[in-house]
Amino acid sequence: MLNLTAPLRYGTHRLADVPWMFDGLRWMLEGGFRQHRQLLARHFSTPPARVLDCGCGTGIFAPCFSQPSYLGIDLSPAYIARARARYAGYRFQEMDASRMQLASQSFDAVIVSGVLHHMDRSLAQQVLSEIQRVLRPEGTLLMWEDVPTRGRINWLGHLVHQLDVGDHIRPAGEYLSLLAPCFQVESVEPMLSGCMDYVAIKARPHSQPLVHAPTSQYHPTASLVIA
Ligand SMILES: C[S@@+](CC[C@H](N)C(=O)[O-])C[C@H]1O[C@@H](n2cnc3c(N)ncnc32)[C@H](O)[C@@H]1O
């Protein structure tokens, strides 16, 4: 039988390279991101004074926060350009989340929306260790990540996950195990956004101090371990 998955995946990835198409497609599939906004409003009833949107893409969640409080970072120059054009007054920077050029303990909250499922375990752990570093000790991490589609008849959800650019969609438990070295989990909830299944996790950094373990090839974040 003809297997269309590979060409369809290729087409989806090319679409995702065009920021306005990426936005439009996701907006339709996810009902205008209503669930995400409600989640943010519920968990940040007191708005954080300094919030980092890690892997902000085109910045769609910037308007959920005040302009002075918000910084969005992303690896993609095209997404950052689109974010700057759409949300004037908000701050966006091109940056690799696994090597943030940001001061330690400089944020009260970090949000991560659908980023870790693009990363293998080792990279995801570097990013989480960087998030722990830039969060102040009582700060909040609120993340939501794609999980395998739950409903059998949610054929659109199954299809979208087949075509997703992220190759590391994990069950909820695997995200929890990624968080374990750096974070204490406070709440875990399933979230269905349009046809897309997520797990939403709220966590706080562990209070233990971080030490640098010696490594032959120095990288400021790769060697962080909990004392
Ligand atoms: C599915 S998109 C989600 C974008 C945005 N958070 C949202 O919900 O609309 C994943 C994003 O992660 C970004 N990303 C992947 N690896 C990254 C890295 N190492 N550092 C920063 N951003 C990264 C991609 O460029 C992309 O914008």
The ligand as an SDF file (V2000), in Angstrom:
LIG
                    3D

 27 29  0  0  0  0  0  0  0  0999 V2000
    6.0370   23.7800   18.6540 C   0  0  0  0  0  0  0  0  0  0  0  0
    7.0060   25.2280   18.6910 S   0  0  0  0  0  0  0  0  0  0  0  0
    6.2000   26.0420   20.0790 C   0  0  0  0  0  0  0  0  0  0  0  0
    6.3490   27.5240   20.0160 C   0  0  0  0  0  0  0  0  0  0  0  0
    5.6260   28.3020   21.1120 C   0  0  0  0  0  0  0  0  0  0  0  0
    6.1110   27.9490   22.4340 N   0  0  0  0  0  0  0  0  0  0  0  0
    4.1370   28.0890   20.9930 C   0  0  0  0  0  0  0  0  0  0  0  0
    3.5520   27.3830   21.8240 O   0  0  0  0  0  0  0  0  0  0  0  0
    3.5550   28.6360   20.0540 O   0  0  0  0  0  0  0  0  0  0  0  0
    8.5940   24.7710   19.3660 C   0  0  0  0  0  0  0  0  0  0  0  0
    9.5600   25.9290   19.4310 C   0  0  0  0  0  0  0  0  0  0  0  0
   10.7460   25.5420   20.1130 O   0  0  0  0  0  0  0  0  0  0  0  0
   11.8120   26.2550   19.5240 C   0  0  0  0  0  0  0  0  0  0  0  0
   13.0780   25.6010   19.8910 N   0  0  0  0  0  0  0  0  0  0  0  0
   13.5030   24.3540   19.5890 C   0  0  0  0  0  0  0  0  0  0  0  0
   14.7400   24.1370   20.0890 N   0  0  0  0  0  0  0  0  0  0  0  0
   15.1000   25.2730   20.7480 C   0  0  0  0  0  0  0  0  0  0  0  0
   16.2640   25.6840   21.4830 C   0  0  0  0  0  0  0  0  0  0  0  0
   17.3290   24.8660   21.6540 N   0  0  0  0  0  0  0  0  0  0  0  0
   16.2860   26.9160   22.0060 N   0  0  0  0  0  0  0  0  0  0  0  0
   15.2410   27.7650   21.8490 C   0  0  0  0  0  0  0  0  0  0  0  0
   14.1180   27.4400   21.1620 N   0  0  0  0  0  0  0  0  0  0  0  0
   14.0440   26.2170   20.6230 C   0  0  0  0  0  0  0  0  0  0  0  0
   11.5020   26.1710   18.0360 C   0  0  0  0  0  0  0  0  0  0  0  0
   12.2230   27.1300   17.2940 O   0  0  0  0  0  0  0  0  0  0  0  0
    9.9990   26.4200   18.0530 C   0  0  0  0  0  0  0  0  0  0  0  0
    9.6830   27.7680   17.9420 O   0  0  0  0  0  0  0  0  0  0  0  0
  1  2  1  0
  2  3  1  0
  2 10  1  0
  3  4  1  0
  4  5  1  0
  5  6  1  0
  5  7  1  0
  7  8  2  0
  7  9  1  0
 10 11  1  0
 11 12  1  0
 11 26  1  0
 12 13  1  0
 13 14  1  0
 13 24  1  0
 14 15  1  0
 14 23  1  0
 15 16  2  0
 16 17  1  0
 17 18  1  0
 17 23  2  0
 18 19  1  0
 18 20  2  0
 20 21  1  0
 21 22  2  0
 22 23  1  0
 24 25  1  0
 24 26  1  0
 26 27  1  0
M  CHG  2   2   1   9  -1
M  END
$$$$
